[in-house]
């Protein structure tokens, strides 16, 4: 079981992305076809199914996280594509596992400190015990936030936060 908090794109950000994405483009919903089926949705952290109304949006997770904490990620700020439901879907139901943790899949794991500065990154081939693979990203005590991205397209998959008695 993971000791960390796995988070999808939060509800406030989703509401904004469903109007205008982080690159300033208007939301363009469409119906999922065979090409999209199985791709990860970042609103509820489950795969897309045929016929769902979805959108592909540009999302800047570190920028949004930093803005709520008065941090400045500087040049480490980045944005990338994410699939979301075009309408409210009810969000993510937390579980005991990391989402999209298919053994053998390649992910980039980018680690950030409380200032929003990168504290390292690595390529992760998801092992059979995905929890051990992802949890290792927090070996450095200064790491408060980890972004998991797909290697192939750089898509943001989800955010992982270190549990704390104070807000990270």
KOLKOLSE-369749 format. One line per 10 residues: their letters; for each residue x negated, y negated, z of N, C-alpha, C. Coordinates in steps of 0.1 Angstrom, whole numbers, plus 5000, padded with zeros to 4 digits. Layout:
a) X/Y/Z/X/Y/Z/X/Y/Z | ...
***
This chain:
xxxxxxxxxx) 4992/5012/5000/5000/5000/5000/4991/4988/5000 | 4995/4978/4992/4987/4965/4991/4988/4957/5004 | 4977/4951/5008/4977/4942/5020/4979/4928/5016 | 4981/4925/5003/4982/4912/4998/4996/4909/4992 | 4999/4896/4990/5012/4892/4985/5011/4890/4970 | 5019/4898/4963/5019/4897/4948/5031/4888/4945 | 5028/4878/4936/5039/4868/4933/5041/4867/4918 | 5053/4866/4914/5057/4863/4900/5056/4847/4899 | 5060/4842/4887/5061/4828/4885/5073/4824/4895 | 5071/4813/4903/5081/4810/4912/5093/4804/4906
xxxxxxxxxx) 5104/4804/4913/5117/4799/4908/5117/4785/4903 | 5111/4776/4911/5110/4762/4906/5103/4760/4893 | 5092/4767/4892/5084/4767/4879/5092/4773/4868 | 5099/4784/4870/5107/4790/4860/5118/4781/4855 | 5124/4774/4864/5135/4764/4860/5129/4754/4851 | 5117/4749/4854/5111/4739/4845/5107/4745/4831 | 5101/4757/4832/5096/4764/4820/5108/4767/4810 | 5119/4769/4816/5131/4772/4808/5136/4760/4800 | 5130/4748/4803/5133/4736/4796/5121/4732/4788 | 5110/4730/4794/5098/4726/4788/5086/4733/4794
xxxxxxxxxx) 5077/4739/4786/5066/4747/4792/5055/4737/4796 | 5044/4743/4801/5033/4735/4806/5024/4729/4795 | 5027/4733/4783/5020/4727/4771/5029/4716/4765 | 5041/4713/4771/5050/4703/4766/5059/4708/4755 | 5060/4721/4753/5069/4726/4742/5083/4730/4748 | 5094/4727/4741/5107/4731/4746/5108/4746/4745 | 5116/4751/4755/5119/4765/4755/5126/4770/4743 | 5122/4781/4737/5128/4786/4725/5132/4801/4727 | 5144/4803/4734/5148/4817/4737/5151/4825/4724 | 5149/4838/4726/5153/4847/4715/5156/4861/4721
xxxxxxxxxx) 5161/4870/4713/5165/4883/4717/5153/4892/4715 | 5149/4900/4725/5138/4909/4724/5141/4920/4714 | 5131/4923/4706/5131/4933/4696/5121/4944/4699 | 5119/4953/4690/5109/4964/4693/5095/4959/4696 | 5091/4947/4690/5077/4942/4692/5075/4937/4706 | 5085/4933/4713/5084/4927/4726/5086/4937/4737 | 5094/4948/4734/5098/4958/4744/5086/4964/4751 | 5086/4964/4764/5075/4969/4772/5065/4958/4777 | 5066/4947/4771/5057/4936/4775/5061/4931/4789 | 5052/4926/4797/5056/4922/4811/5063/4909/4812
xxxxxxxxxx) 5074/4909/4819/5081/4896/4822/5075/4891/4835 | 5072/4878/4836/5065/4872/4847/5075/4866/4857 | 5088/4866/4854/5098/4861/4864/5102/4872/4873 | 5103/4885/4869/5107/4896/4877/5097/4907/4878 | 5086/4906/4871/5075/4915/4871/5080/4929/4868 | 5087/4930/4856/5091/4943/4851/5090/4942/4836 | 5090/4953/4829/5088/4953/4814/5101/4948/4807 | 5099/4942/4796/5111/4937/4787/5118/4949/4782 | 5131/4948/4781/5139/4959/4775/5146/4953/4762 | 5149/4962/4753/5155/4958/4740/5168/4950/4742
xxxxxxxxxx) 5169/4939/4735/5181/4931/4736/5182/4921/4746 | 5172/4920/4755/5172/4909/4765/5169/4896/4759 | 5175/4885/4765/5172/4872/4760/5160/4867/4768 | 5149/4864/4761/5136/4861/4767/5131/4848/4760 | 5119/4843/4765/5112/4832/4759/5097/4834/4762 | 5089/4829/4753/5075/4829/4755/5071/4815/4758 | 5065/4813/4770/5062/4799/4774/5047/4798/4778 | 5041/4786/4777/5028/4783/4781/5029/4780/4796 | 5020/4786/4804/5021/4785/4819/5007/4782/4825 | 5006/4772/4834/4994/4768/4840/4995/4771/4855
xxxxxxxxxx) 4992/4784/4859/4995/4787/4873/4985/4780/4883 | 4973/4779/4880/4963/4773/4889/4967/4758/4891 | 4970/4751/4880/4974/4737/4881/4986/4735/4890 | 4996/4744/4889/5008/4743/4897/5005/4746/4912 | 4997/4756/4915/4993/4760/4928/4985/4748/4935 | 4975/4743/4927/4967/4732/4932/4976/4719/4936 | 4985/4716/4927/4994/4705/4929/5001/4705/4943 | 5005/4717/4947/5013/4718/4960/5003/4718/4972 | 4990/4718/4970/4981/4718/4981/4971/4706/4981 | 4972/4697/4971/4963/4686/4970/4949/4690/4966
xxxxxxxxxx) 4948/4702/4960/4935/4707/4955/4933/4702/4940 | 4921/4703/4936/4918/4699/4922/4910/4709/4915 | 4916/4718/4907/4908/4728/4900/4899/4723/4890 | 4900/4710/4886/4891/4705/4876/4891/4713/4863 | 4879/4716/4858/4878/4723/4846/4883/4738/4846 | 4885/4743/4858/4890/4757/4860/4905/4758/4856 | 4912/4747/4855/4926/4747/4851/4927/4753/4837 | 4937/4762/4836/4939/4768/4823/4954/4771/4822 | 4958/4773/4809/4972/4777/4807/4972/4788/4796 | 4983/4796/4797/4984/4807/4787/4998/4812/4786
xxxxxxxxxx) 5000/4821/4777/5014/4826/4774/5019/4835/4784 | 5032/4834/4787/5039/4843/4796/5053/4846/4790 | 5058/4858/4791/5072/4861/4788/5080/4859/4800 | 5091/4853/4799/5101/4851/4810/5115/4854/4804 | 5124/4857/4813/5138/4857/4809/5142/4843/4806 | 5150/4841/4796/5154/4827/4792/5165/4822/4801 | 5171/4831/4809/5181/4826/4819/5176/4833/4833 | 5182/4827/4843/5179/4833/4857/5182/4848/4857 | 5172/4855/4862/5173/4870/4863/5174/4875/4877 | 5173/4866/4887/5174/4871/4900/5160/4873/4906
xxxxxxxxxx) 5150/4872/4898/5136/4872/4903/5130/4886/4906 | 5120/4886/4913/5111/4898/4917/5115/4904/4930 | 5116/4917/4931/5119/4924/4944/5105/4929/4948 | 5099/4924/4958/5086/4929/4963/5086/4943/4966 | 5075/4950/4963/5074/4964/4966/5060/4966/4972 | 5056/4979/4972/5043/4983/4979/5032/4984/4969 | 5035/4982/4956/5024/4984/4946/5022/4972/4937 | 5011/4971/4930/5009/4961/4921/5016/4963/4908 | 5023/4953/4903/5030/4955/4890/5021/4957/4878 | 5026/4964/4868/5019/4966/4856/5005/4973/4858
xxxxxxxxxx) 5004/4981/4868/4991/4987/4872/4990/5001/4865 | 4989/5001/4852/4988/5013/4844/4973/5017/4845 | 4970/5029/4850/4956/5033/4851/4949/5033/4837 | 4937/5027/4836/4930/5026/4824/4932/5012/4817 | 4943/5005/4820/4945/4992/4814/4934/4982/4819 | 4930/4973/4810/4919/4963/4813/4926/4950/4817 | 4921/4945/4828/4925/4932/4833/4913/4923/4837 | 4915/4910/4836/4906/4901/4841/4911/4897/4855 | 4903/4896/4864/4907/4892/4878/4899/4880/4881 | 4906/4868/4882/4899/4856/4885/4902/4852/4899
xxxxxxxxxx) 4892/4849/4907/4893/4846/4921/4891/4831/4923 | 4899/4825/4933/4898/4811/4935/4897/4808/4950 | 4890/4798/4954/4889/4794/4968/4900/4783/4971 | 4901/4778/4983/4911/4769/4988/4911/4756/4980 | 4900/4752/4974/4899/4740/4966/4904/4742/4952 | 4907/4754/4948/4911/4757/4935/4899/4759/4925 | 4888/4761/4931/4876/4763/4923/4874/4778/4921 | 4869/4782/4910/4867/4796/4907/4856/4802/4916 | 4859/4813/4922/4850/4820/4932/4845/4833/4926 | 4846/4834/4913/4841/4846/4906/4853/4853/4898
xxxxxxxxxx) 4849/4861/4890/4859/4869/4882/4852/4882/4878 | 4861/4891/4873/4855/4903/4869/4865/4910/4860 | 4860/4920/4852/4868/4928/4844/4871/4940/4853 | 4884/4944/4852/4889/4955/4860/4895/4965/4851 | 4890/4977/4851/4897/4988/4844/4905/4994/4856 | 4918/4993/4855/4927/4998/4866/4924/5012/4869 | 4920/5015/4882/4918/5029/4885/4931/5036/4889 | 4930/5049/4891/4942/5057/4895/4948/5051/4908 | 4940/5047/4917/4944/5040/4929/4943/5025/4927 | 4953/5019/4920/4953/5005/4916/4951/4996/4928
xxxxxxxxxx) 4957/4999/4940/4956/4991/4951/4941/4988/4955 | 4933/4999/4955/4919/4997/4959/4912/4988/4949 | 4915/4990/4936/4909/4981/4926/4912/4967/4927 | 4925/4964/4929/4929/4950/4930/4925/4944/4944 | 4927/4951/4954/4923/4946/4968/4908/4942/4969 | 4900/4949/4961/4885/4946/4961/4883/4931/4957 | 4892/4925/4950/4890/4911/4946/4889/4901/4958 | 4894/4906/4970/4894/4898/4982/4882/4901/4991 | 4872/4908/4986/4860/4911/4995/4853/4898/5000 | 4854/4887/4993/4848/4874/4997/4859/4867/5006
xxxxxxxxxx) 4855/4864/5018/4865/4858/5027/4870/4844/5023 | 4862/4837/5013/4867/4824/5009/4877/4825/4998 | 4880/4837/4992/4890/4839/4982/4903/4838/4988 | 4912/4829/4983/4926/4828/4989/4936/4832/4978 | 4932/4832/4966/4941/4833/4954/4934/4841/4943 | 4941/4851/4937/4936/4858/4926/4946/4858/4915 | 4942/4855/4903/4950/4856/4891/4946/4868/4883 | 4956/4876/4879/4954/4888/4871/4959/4885/4857 | 4951/4887/4847/4954/4884/4834/4951/4896/4825 | 4959/4897/4814/4956/4908/4804/4943/4904/4797
xxxxxxxxxx) 4935/4914/4794/4923/4912/4787/4925/4908/4773 | 4935/4915/4766/4937/4914/4752/4941/4900/4748 | 4950/4894/4754/4955/4881/4750/4953/4870/4760 | 4948/4873/4772/4946/4863/4782/4958/4859/4789 | 4969/4867/4787/4982/4863/4794/4981/4865/4809 | 4986/4855/4816/4988/4856/4830/4998/4867/4833 | 4994/4876/4842/5003/4887/4846/5010/4884/4860 | 5002/4881/4870/5007/4878/4883/4997/4872/4892 | 5001/4866/4903/4992/4860/4912/4992/4869/4925 | 4981/4869/4931/4980/4877/4944/4974/4867/4954
xxxxxxxx) 4980/4866/4966/4975/4857/4977/4971/4866/4989 | 4961/4861/4995/4956/4867/5008/4967/4863/5019 | 4971/4873/5027/4980/4869/5037/4973/4861/5048 | 4980/4852/5053/4974/4842/5063/4985/4837/5072 | 4980/4833/5084/4990/4827/5093/4993/4813/5089 | 4985/4807/5081/4988/4794/5075/4990/4795/5061 | 4997/4786/5054/5000/4786/5040/4987/4785/5032 | 4985/4794/5023/4973/4794/5014/4976/4785/5002
***
